[in-house]
Amino acid sequence: MKTYFYLGVGIIIMVIVGLLGYGVYLNQRGENEIEQRMENLRLPLNGAVVQEREIQPYVELELANFYCDDMADVIARENGRITQVFVEKHGMVTAGKPILQLVDEDIPLKIKQADSDIMEAEAQLLKARNSYNRYSQLVEYHAISLEKYDEAAAAYKAAQARMDNLTAQREQLLMRQSRQMVLSSIDGEVLRLYQSEGAYVTAGTPVALVGDFSKLYFTSPVVDEQAKRMVIGQPVSLTIDAGTSVLGGEALPKPYGANYSVGNMGEDQIFSAMVIKITPDLAEPATVRQVIWQVDNRVGLLEPGTYRKVRLHANAARKCLAVPVAAFTDEYNDRVAVVESDGCLGFRDVKTGITNGTYIEIISGLQAGDIVITSDTEGVTAGTEVELTLEEN
């Protein structure tokens, strides 16, 4: 019986040892297969060929402050009560056109008093002149003393001075009276009327705001490379996103409530803009330049203020070396993923230029025929083998 027992135990031990050995073999074989598969693994990615493309570029400005060169407050230069307003809000005026009429009731009374004083002074001047002429003749014959003659001459000069002074005062009163007609200082649209008929204003009080918004301006910083490609006076198209505001979700209200001109397309309006000045001059070395833009606003839709999402679209396409926007791996658009000559993933630093929103110009860092990765490569390291699928052009 013991023999059979030991034989059974031996068989069981042999089976266990065999199973353990087979398990070790299977595990080793699995690891080898996994390692081999990992060595042969190729990451499936999409890509595009770097080539020349026709691009109609645009530039988007997150914020743009539009300002006006021709806008001014019309100021009352005299005290007075408004008796008549000659213009309406949003009406057009030219320089020198009356805005409103003021009346200071004291001025006509002062002019009458000045007239009376002048008449009295004229009589005194005539008397003094006659005395002086008579004494001038008598002194030649030594009929009077020089002291009497000097007194007559002094009286004549004093009467003449008083006459000149009263005349100047009257002229000043007449000038003040003429200033009671308040005139526009510039051509433009009446944006605001600060005062109404019947109100009393003092000298120096603004009574109206007049501005010419047919042309607005804004500035933007531009790197030297792009500034050198700009042509002063060449028109581009400008659009502004509707429904956005610096203050919140809704569009900014028009600050002066001006009317839209006939033909306004509202949110779909396309404006014409052009570069009028680049500083410093392109002949001077600089890394960043300030570009001044002029916007044609004859439609009357825009007014001075800050706008968001201002886009400048070139009216003509330009051929250049370009890659899809999706090829860039960072928010600054200066690095792309590429397929190297060995079929592995690599990264390149590039210098970019214009864009149309879909493609971006490559100034340096890539050549025609290179392949860029358009799939997401976040977390993928350089040297990873790539199974590439080219996108259609």
C-alpha angles and dihedrals in degrees: 000000000000090000093058091045094054090044091055092048090050092051091050092049091050091051092050092048090048093051091048092050092048090050092052089049093051092047093050091047092050093050091050091050092049091048091049092048092049089051090052095042116122119192110232110230138160122237145174134216117247107238144142114284138179107251127186096199130213135185123212121207115198090207132013126181110213116204137179128228095199112055127114143161114243106228130207107234095193139041117256151115118273109245100169138015114206101189138052130222110276090018118135120243136181128220109281095023115132116256100180144337124245126195125202105185092201094064098067089048091050090050091053090049089049091052090052092048091049092052090052091046091050090056092049091046091051091051092047092048093051091049092049093049092048093048090048090060094044094050090057089061092042088242092137135030122263088241091063090047092051091050091053091048092049092048090051093051092047092051091049092049092049090050092051092047094051091047091052091050091053091049090051090052090050090051091051089049091053090050089061085080100078111212132196113254096205142024115261149082124318099242098173139012106203095185135042135207113291096028120126116227134183129221111284095030116133110237102176143007117226125184141166107222096170086105124036129179140208136171133223134183114242130184115247094250092059095039090059089059094054120100117211110235096016109130124233131181119256128199132178125205112246121223096033127111141173087233100047147306101320128072117268113262117246102264095219100031092237120179121252116244122243111278096032111153095200113209092006094054116136116203129198117235136174141183112257100172141013120198131230094030115258089244089066120076115252138145095211127028133192115238121201115207128198118208123205103227101167088128086069097226098122131062133179111291144089120299131187130221097019110180126197113200122193113232093217131052122236128206115232144141106279145169132198117274088238090067094073118096098197138047092246093061095229102114133057137181115238140182107246124215091265091057094253130124118265139168130231133193110225140184115228137200134178127002139195094199093262102053132029126208117245113216097175140350099059137057133210109278096032115127121230126195115241096182122092108276099180109143093011114122129219113267096040111139113244133215098204130208112189117219120228115260 
